[in-house]
Amino acid sequence: MPPLVSIIVPSYNQGRFIRETVDSILTQDYRPIEVLVLDGASKDETVDVLRSYGELPELRWWSEPDKGVVDAVNKGLARASGEILAIQSSDDTYLPGAITAAVNAFAGEALIYGDVEYIDSQSRTFDRTNLGPFDLAEYAGKLTFIPQPAAFFTKAAADAAGPWRADISYAADAEFYLRIATRGRVRKIDQLLARYRYHDDQRDRAGGKIARDWEAAITSWIEREQPAAAVRRRARAGIHLTRAHYLPDAQWPQRTLELYRAALSEPSILTRPEFPRRELIPARTPIWRVLSRIKRVLGLKPR
């Protein structure tokens, strides 16, 4: 018999998107599934949307005050009955056939993930990922990532890893996957599995908090796991890359400094196409801004 797949959906005030999310799960060609929606007492139309599904046996939902997304996810992990689990944000969606593709890919792995499409608030696609094979050093070093909407993991792996950490809530998913990857096999499959939505109300726009929490996560991971020296160097470089990534243009001196620190921590990253080598040029950002203004004045199209 195929394994039960539990999809955990943490939710708060995403009523305009949650029907699309739930429908993308319920219309999958895979069975058996259970959908667990953990809503934090939303004040918008979320509860009305959930009630509109009636008494579907595959859908269970709760709407009650909670302590945020980490609390909601941990409640879902504790209540899930499936052999394979996934966490789907209430504004993201699965593509058709995603669950079947993920389940079929498991062959002793702890976690399977695929690529995602990027969509806007109107569900219009504007880009996609093309991620390479999973590599622990690159993941710890922030040179690759695991898209939460396209990730599936075994309940055994989740139980072994433990719950999401509330003290690093803005990096809780990435740190959770890091714990799973430290203990078990992770594989990326070359298939689009989900759609990740960009809109104005997202938590991941809080860049400084993401960088702060990732640094805390990776520092404790290094101390706890004592990985090989090469992995430690890459992980420390990743702290600086994350800081640089989330610094605004106005803080370009600090961003340039963080990139130099990353390169000093792990010089080999200078050869990686993902590394923004142009940003190593001092004052490149303000100079580029001035040149763009001059081009516009001259009627030329800025690059």
Long-range contacts (C-beta under 8 A, 24 or more apart in sequence): 2-30, 2-31, 2-32, 2-103, 3-82, 3-83, 3-84, 3-103, 4-32, 4-33, 4-34, 4-81, 4-82, 4-83, 4-84, 5-30, 5-32, 5-33, 5-34, 5-82, 5-83, 5-84, 5-85, 5-86, 5-99, 5-103, 5-152, 6-33, 6-34, 6-35, 6-36, 6-76, 6-80, 6-81, 6-82, 6-84, 6-85, 6-86, 6-155, 7-33, 7-34, 7-35, 7-36, 7-85, 7-86, 7-87, 7-88, 8-36, 8-38, 8-73, 8-76, 8-77, 8-80, 8-85, 8-86, 8-87, 8-88, 9-35, 9-36, 9-37, 9-38, 9-76, 9-87, 9-88, 9-89, 9-90, 10-38, 10-40, 10-69, 10-72, 10-73, 10-76, 10-87, 10-89, 10-90, 11-37, 11-38, 11-39, 11-40, 11-42, 11-46, 11-72, 11-90, 12-39, 12-40, 12-41, 12-42, 12-46, 12-69, 12-72, 12-90, 13-42, 13-43, 13-44, 13-46, 13-201, 14-42, 14-44, 14-46, 14-89, 14-90, 14-91, 15-42, 15-44, 15-45, 15-46, 15-48, 15-49, 16-44, 16-45, 17-90, 17-91, 17-197, 17-199, 18-46, 18-49, 18-50, 18-90, 18-91, 19-49, 19-52, 20-93, 20-123, 21-88, 21-89, 21-90, 21-91, 21-92, 21-93, 22-49, 22-50, 22-53, 22-59, 24-93, 24-94, 24-95, 25-88, 25-94, 25-99, 26-56, 26-58, 26-59, 27-96, 28-94, 28-96, 28-97, 28-98, 28-99, 28-100, 29-96, 29-97, 29-99, 29-100, 30-99, 30-100, 30-103, 32-58, 33-58, 33-82, 33-99, 34-58, 34-59, 34-60, 34-80, 34-81, 34-82, 35-59, 35-60, 36-60, 36-61, 36-76, 36-79, 36-80, 37-61, 37-62, 37-90, 38-62, 38-66, 38-72, 38-73, 38-75, 38-76, 39-63, 39-64, 39-72, 40-64, 40-65, 40-66, 40-68, 40-71, 40-72, 41-65, 41-66, 46-90, 67-166, 68-166, 68-169, 69-169, 69-172, 69-203, 70-164, 70-165, 70-166, 70-169, 70-172, 71-166, 73-163, 73-164, 73-172, 74-163, 74-164, 77-158, 77-163, 77-164, 78-163, 80-155, 82-155, 83-154, 83-155, 84-152, 84-153, 84-154, 84-155, 85-152, 85-153, 85-154, 85-155, 85-158, 86-151, 86-152, 86-153, 87-148, 87-151, 87-173, 88-148, 88-149, 88-194, 89-148, 89-149, 89-197, 91-197, 91-199, 91-202, 92-148, 92-149, 92-194, 92-195, 92-196, 92-197, 93-149, 93-194, 93-195, 93-197, 94-149, 94-193, 94-194, 94-195, 95-192, 95-193, 95-194, 95-195, 98-150, 98-193, 98-194, 99-152, 101-189, 101-191, 101-193, 102-152, 102-189, 102-193, 103-152, 105-187, 105-189, 106-152, 106-154, 108-185, 109-154, 109-184, 109-185, 109-186, 109-187, 110-153, 110-154, 110-156, 110-157, 110-180, 110-181, 110-183, 110-184, 110-185, 110-186, 111-146, 111-151, 111-152, 111-153, 111-154, 111-157, 111-177, 111-180, 111-181, 111-184, 111-185, 111-186, 111-187, 112-151, 112-152, 112-153, 112-186, 112-187, 112-188, 112-189, 113-146, 113-147, 113-150, 113-151, 113-152, 113-186, 113-187, 113-188, 113-189, 113-193, 114-147, 114-150, 114-188, 114-189, 114-190, 114-191, 114-192, 114-193, 114-194, 115-147, 115-150, 115-190, 115-191, 115-192, 115-193, 116-147, 116-149, 116-150, 116-192, 116-193, 116-194, 116-195, 116-196, 117-192, 117-194, 117-195, 117-196, 118-195, 118-196, 118-197, 118-198, 119-195, 119-196, 119-197, 119-198, 120-197, 120-198, 120-199, 121-197, 121-198, 121-199, 121-200, 123-195, 123-197, 125-195, 128-192, 131-188, 132-188, 133-187, 133-188, 134-181, 134-186, 134-187, 134-188, 136-181, 136-182, 136-186, 136-227, 136-231, 137-230, 137-231, 137-234, 137-235, 138-234, 139-177, 139-178, 139-181, 140-178, 140-218, 140-221, 140-227, 140-231, 140-234, 140-235, 140-238, 141-234, 141-235, 141-237, 141-238, 141-241, 141-266, 141-269, 142-214, 142-238, 142-241, 142-242, 142-245, 143-234, 143-238, 143-241, 143-269, 143-272, 143-274, 145-174, 146-174, 146-177, 146-186, 147-194, 147-196, 148-173, 149-193, 149-194, 149-195, 149-196, 150-192, 150-193, 150-194, 151-177, 153-177, 153-180, 154-184, 157-183, 157-184, 160-184, 165-217, 167-216, 168-213, 168-214, 168-216, 168-217, 169-213, 170-203, 170-204, 170-206, 170-209, 170-210, 170-212, 170-213, 170-214, 171-210, 171-213, 171-214, 171-216, 171-217, 172-213, 174-214, 174-217, 175-213, 175-214, 175-217, 175-218, 175-221, 178-217, 178-218, 178-221, 179-221, 182-221, 182-225, 207-245, 207-246, 207-247, 207-248, 208-246, 210-242, 210-246, 211-242, 211-243, 211-245, 211-246, 214-238, 214-239, 214-242, 215-239, 215-242, 215-243, 233-265, 233-266, 234-266, 234-269, 236-265, 236-266, 237-262, 237-263, 237-265, 237-266, 237-269, 238-262, 240-265, 241-269, 241-275, 244-276, 244-279, 249-285, 249-289, 252-279, 252-283, 252-284, 252-285, 252-286, 255-279, 255-285, 256-280, 256-281, 256-282, 256-284
